[in-house]
Amino acid sequence: MESNQFLARLYRSPLVTIAAIRGACPAGGCCLSLCCDLRIMSEGPGHIGLNEVAIGISVPLYWARLMARVVGQASAERLCQFATLVAPREAKQARAARPAAPPSAGPKGARMHARASARRLVVSARPGASA
């Protein structure tokens, strides 16, 4: 219950929140990232998804609703029902995460990429603005 309270506070935060995903991001890590305004996933090995069904437990309702808000109801049902973990490229197609700066950009390039993505998000949220 406490974890859902934390996730609800993160989801409702007035601050722009960004999840930087590097490597594996299943279950709780995925849910945490779904509460953020942006999910930026590094290229390379790694995956994201709610895989609870694969180990015999149901996906918590709050988590499934978050997934549906981010990727759409039909995609969320498919991803959750089959415990699908998607790679970075598939995550972009499913709207679960945006691609990160290439690894060659280094930490400074990754921060610049995240800032630019956050600016686009803030600009697009302003009434009458276009990103």
C-alpha positions in Angstrom: 0.0 0.0 0.0 2.8 2.4 0.8 4.4 1.8 -2.5 1.2 2.9 -4.3 1.0 6.0 -2.2 4.6 6.9 -3.2 3.8 6.1 -6.9 0.6 8.3 -6.7 2.6 11.2 -5.3 5.2 10.8 -8.0 2.5 10.6 -10.7 0.8 13.8 -9.4 4.1 15.7 -8.9 3.9 19.3 -10.3 7.6 18.8 -11.3 8.7 17.4 -14.6 9.9 13.9 -13.8 12.2 11.8 -16.0 13.1 8.1 -15.6 16.5 7.3 -17.1 16.3 3.6 -17.9 19.5 1.7 -18.4 19.3 -2.1 -18.7 16.5 -4.2 -17.2 13.4 -2.4 -16.0 10.7 -5.0 -15.2 7.8 -4.9 -12.7 8.3 -2.3 -10.0 11.0 -0.4 -12.0 8.6 -0.3 -14.9 5.8 1.0 -12.7 8.1 3.6 -11.2 9.0 4.8 -14.7 5.4 4.9 -15.8 4.7 7.5 -13.1 7.2 9.8 -14.7 6.5 12.3 -17.4 9.3 11.0 -19.6 10.9 7.6 -19.8 14.3 7.7 -21.6 15.7 4.3 -22.3 19.3 3.7 -23.3 20.1 1.6 -26.4 21.7 -1.8 -26.0 20.7 -4.7 -23.8 17.7 -4.1 -21.6 14.0 -4.3 -21.5 10.9 -2.7 -19.8 7.5 -4.2 -18.9 5.2 -5.6 -16.3 6.1 -9.3 -16.2 4.3 -10.4 -13.0 2.1 -12.9 -14.9 5.2 -14.8 -15.9 5.9 -15.6 -12.3 2.3 -16.5 -11.5 1.0 -13.3 -9.9 -1.4 -10.8 -11.3 -0.4 -7.3 -12.3 -1.6 -4.8 -9.7 -4.6 -2.8 -11.0 -2.9 0.5 -10.4 0.1 -0.6 -12.4 -2.0 -1.9 -15.3 -3.9 1.4 -15.4 -0.6 3.4 -15.5 0.5 1.2 -18.4 -2.8 1.8 -20.3 -2.4 5.6 -19.8 1.0 5.5 -21.3 0.8 3.0 -24.2 -3.0 2.8 -24.7 -5.5 0.2 -23.5 -5.0 -2.4 -26.2 -1.2 -2.4 -26.1 -1.3 -2.5 -22.3 -3.6 -5.5 -22.2 -1.4 -7.4 -24.6 1.8 -6.5 -22.8 0.5 -7.3 -19.4 -1.5 -10.5 -20.3 1.6 -12.1 -21.9 4.2 -10.6 -19.5 6.0 -9.0 -22.4 9.3 -7.3 -21.8 10.2 -5.0 -24.7 13.6 -3.9 -25.8 14.4 -0.2 -26.3 13.4 0.0 -29.9 10.1 -1.8 -29.3 9.5 0.4 -26.2 9.7 3.4 -28.5 7.2 1.9 -30.9 4.9 1.1 -28.0 5.3 4.6 -26.6 6.6 3.1 -23.3 9.9 5.0 -23.6 11.9 7.4 -25.8 15.3 6.6 -27.1 18.3 8.0 -25.2 21.2 9.8 -26.6 23.7 7.3 -28.2 26.2 5.8 -25.7 29.0 7.6 -27.5 27.5 10.9 -26.3 28.5 10.1 -22.7 26.9 11.4 -19.5 27.0 15.0 -20.6 25.3 14.2 -23.9 22.7 12.1 -22.1 21.9 15.0 -19.7 21.6 17.5 -22.6 19.2 15.0 -24.4 17.1 14.7 -21.3 16.9 18.4 -20.8 15.9 19.0 -24.4 13.2 16.3 -24.1 11.9 17.9 -20.9 11.8 21.3 -22.5 9.7 19.9 -25.4 7.3 18.4 -22.8 6.9 21.6 -20.9 6.4 23.7 -24.1 3.8 21.2 -25.4 1.9 21.4 -22.1 1.4 25.1 -22.3 -2.0 26.2 -23.6 -1.9 27.1 -27.3 1.8 26.0 -27.7 3.2 23.6 -30.2 6.2 21.4 -29.6 
